[in-house]
Amino acid sequence: MSSDLLASVEDGLLRVTINRPEKRNPLSRAVLAQLQQVFEEQRDNDTLVLALICGAGDRSFAAGGDLRDLEQVRTVEQARALFDLGNGAFQAIRSFGVPVVAALNGVALGGGAELAVACDLRIAAAHARIGFVQGTLNIPTAWGGGSDLAAILGPARGLELLCSARVLSASEALAAGLVEAVAPEGVSFAAFVERFIGPWMQQRPQVMRAFKWQAAARKLGMARELADPRDRDLFAAAWCHADHWRAAADILSKETKK
């Protein structure tokens, strides 16, 4: 792993940081490959409760693809390989076993916006902005972001953002339903993030995996008869886990003392 992408695991949290603040955290092919590597390596880590993706600094979450790197992609074959690389990285995030939160510490543009919507939900600093600006480069979304956007906002609203290439402020993104929470002005975004995820981190890993599956199945429009078997297995595993019986015993003990 290079210094362009930092990853750490502590107390059930996988923290991933795009670490190119001097260039506004662009997504090079190397960074995309490292993103996929991290999420695939941690896929079976059953101690994880949550994953968090952010950008280094306070200006940019990810300001799109790294044009200096991507200008070398010239042929149809190379463009297809680029599509597969980015889509593979983002699919590793979409299919990750526990929820993935994008912490938008600044602008998320183009491929950076696609990375944000590949995550399960987004929270934003007051000065953050998000925009699907690929059309200004005469290209469509490359890594599944258009489909993710339509799943979040609905086809018509998603299409409007793609076609207009509008860049939304954090408050506009909140009103649209594209982000779930925005830090108040003057509040440390790092502290805001920790407060936001605090209740989540109190959950148990096996429960968070079940919650993630339920949300993912709904987002994919999966038929109940296809989703239910996995849902059942995750429920049964959590029900029979010692964590459940400890919590139940605690409640019963408190009721007995009343």
Secondary structure in CASP SS format (residue, H / E / C, confidence):
PFRMAT SS
TARGET T0000
AUTHOR 0000-0000-0000
METHOD secondary structure of the structure
MODEL  1
M C 1.00
S C 1.00
S C 1.00
D C 1.00
L E 1.00
L E 1.00
A E 1.00
S E 1.00
V E 1.00
E E 1.00
D C 1.00
G C 1.00
L E 1.00
L E 1.00
R E 1.00
V E 1.00
T E 1.00
I E 1.00
N C 1.00
R C 1.00
P H 1.00
E H 1.00
K H 1.00
R C 1.00
N C 1.00
P C 1.00
L E 1.00
S C 1.00
R H 1.00
A H 1.00
V H 1.00
L H 1.00
A H 1.00
Q H 1.00
L H 1.00
Q H 1.00
Q H 1.00
V H 1.00
F H 1.00
E H 1.00
E H 1.00
Q C 1.00
R C 1.00
D C 1.00
N C 1.00
D C 1.00
T C 1.00
L C 1.00
V C 1.00
L E 1.00
A E 1.00
L E 1.00
I E 1.00
C E 1.00
G E 1.00
A C 1.00
G C 1.00
D C 1.00
R C 1.00
S E 1.00
F E 1.00
A E 1.00
A C 1.00
G C 1.00
G E 1.00
D C 1.00
L H 1.00
R H 1.00
D H 1.00
L H 1.00
E C 1.00
Q C 1.00
V C 1.00
R C 1.00
T C 1.00
V H 1.00
E H 1.00
Q H 1.00
A H 1.00
R H 1.00
A H 1.00
L H 1.00
F H 1.00
D H 1.00
L H 1.00
G H 1.00
N H 1.00
G H 1.00
A H 1.00
F H 1.00
Q H 1.00
A H 1.00
I H 1.00
R H 1.00
S C 1.00
F C 1.00
G C 1.00
V C 1.00
P C 1.00
V E 1.00
V E 1.00
A E 1.00
A E 1.00
L E 1.00
N C 1.00
G C 1.00
V E 1.00
A E 1.00
L E 1.00
G C 1.00
G H 1.00
G H 1.00
A H 1.00
E H 1.00
L H 1.00
A H 1.00
V H 1.00
A H 1.00
C C 1.00
D C 1.00
L E 1.00
R E 1.00
I E 1.00
A E 1.00
A C 1.00
A C 1.00
H C 1.00
A C 1.00
R E 1.00
I E 1.00
G E 1.00
F C 1.00
V C 1.00
Q H 1.00
G H 1.00
T H 1.00
L H 1.00
N C 1.00
I C 1.00
P C 1.00
T C 1.00
A C 1.00
W C 1.00
G C 1.00
G H 1.00
G H 1.00
S H 1.00
D H 1.00
L H 1.00
A H 1.00
A H 1.00
I H 1.00
L H 1.00
G C 1.00
P H 1.00
A H 1.00
R H 1.00
G H 1.00
L H 1.00
E H 1.00
L H 1.00
L H 1.00
C H 1.00
S H 1.00
A C 1.00
R C 1.00
V E 1.00
L E 1.00
S E 1.00
A H 1.00
S H 1.00
E H 1.00
A H 1.00
L H 1.00
A H 1.00
A H 1.00
G C 1.00
L C 1.00
V C 1.00
E C 1.00
A E 1.00
V E 1.00
A C 1.00
P C 1.00
E C 1.00
G C 1.00
V C 1.00
S C 1.00
F H 1.00
A H 1.00
A H 1.00
F H 1.00
V H 1.00
E H 1.00
R H 1.00
F H 1.00
I H 1.00
G C 1.00
P C 1.00
W H 1.00
M H 1.00
Q H 1.00
Q C 1.00
R C 1.00
P H 1.00
Q H 1.00
V H 1.00
M H 1.00
R H 1.00
A H 1.00
F H 1.00
K H 1.00
W H 1.00
Q H 1.00
A H 1.00
A H 1.00
A H 1.00
R H 1.00
K H 1.00
L C 1.00
G C 1.00
M C 1.00
A C 1.00
R H 1.00
E H 1.00
L H 1.00
A H 1.00
D H 1.00
P H 1.00
R H 1.00
D H 1.00
R H 1.00
D H 1.00
L H 1.00
F H 1.00
A H 1.00
A H 1.00
A H 1.00
W H 1.00
C H 1.00
H C 1.00
A H 1.00
D H 1.00
H H 1.00
W H 1.00
R H 1.00
A H 1.00
A H 1.00
A H 1.00
D H 1.00
I H 1.00
L H 1.00
S H 1.00
K H 1.00
E H 1.00
T H 1.00
K H 1.00
K C 1.00
END
